[in-house]
Amino acid sequence: MSTSALTYQPILRLTIRAGQDITAYHFVNFEGNICDLGEQSLGVADYDAISGENISVITLGTAIVKAREDIENGQYVSSDELGNAKGFLTGEKICGKAIGTSSNGFVKVLLMQN
């Protein structure tokens, strides 16, 4: 299943300046960089951007995120060192909760702030 077959419902998008090259479907931090391991995300990049460009980040609602591993429906997710979704581990920040299982390397996530 490709990303075009996945549905998502963004409620709020914020525009920020990309601090580095950003690829769509990855967690982005508050400084406009790809999230690091266990870091709190601002949201998910809506599209690709190069460093210094403005980028739209989905901050509220659901978003499609590149998955590092198999993720189960209802599982809390955090960010790996490349901004991909992974299963949440104690001590990390929760970035969201999976809505459905991961498919073909992507997962739909209900975004959360903690």
N, C-alpha and C positions, 0 to 999 in steps of 0.2 A: 504494500500500500504506500503510495507516495504522499508527500505532505499535502498535495492538492486534494486528496481524498479525506483529509482530517478537517473537522470543523472546529472553530473557536469563536469565543464571544468577548472581544475586548470591550471594556466599559470605559477605561480611562487610559489615554496615551499621553506621555510627557515627552517633550523634545529637549534633548540635551546634546552637548557637544561631545563627540567621540574622542576619547583620550588615546585611542589606538585603533587600528583596523578592527572592525566588528563584523561578524558574520551573523546573518539572520538566524533565529531560533536558538540563541544562546542567552544565558543569564548575564545581565549587565549590572555593574555596581553603581553607586551614587556618584562616582567620579567619571563615569562614562567609559569605563574599562570592562573587559570581560571579567566576570567574577572568578575569584580564586577558590580554592578548596574550602568548603564550609562557610564561605562568606555570605552575608546578607545581600540579597539582590534588590535593586530598584525595580527590576522587571525583566522583560524579555525583548531582545532586539526584533523589531518588526521587519527589517530589511538590512542588507549589507551597507556598510559605510566605511570610508577611510578616515584615518586620524584627522581631526580638525573639522570634519563635516558635522552638521546637525543630524541627529538620528532620532527616530520615533521609538520609544520604549513603551511596551504594554505594561502598565503598572497595576491594573485592577481588572478582574474578570478572568477569563481563561486564555491560555496561549499554548501554542505548539512549541515544544522544546526538544532539541537534540538529546537523545538518551545515551548515556555511556554504557548502560547495562539493561537487562530486563527489569522492568518496573511493573509492579502489580497494581491493579485498581485499588484506590484508597490509600496507597502507600505515601507517606510523607517523603518529599524529595528536598535535597540540597544541591549545591553546586560542586562539581569537581574542579580541578585546577584549570580546566579549559572552558568553563562556563556551561558544561553539559549537565543535564539532570542525572542524579544518582540517588540511590536510597539514602535517606537521612540516617546519620549516626549521632549518638550522644555527643554534645559539645559543639556541634555544628549549628548553623542557623537554618531554619526551615524556610525554603523559598516557595513551597506550595504543596499541593496534594494531588496525586495522580487521579485523573478521571478516565478510567479505562486502563487497560494494560498497554505497555509500549508495543509499537508495531513498526517494523522496518527501521528501527533506530530513532523513532520519534515518539513522544508521549504528550497527551493533552494534560495541562496542569492548571488547577485552580490556584491562582497566585495568592500568596500570604505574606504578611510582614510580621516579624516577631522581634 
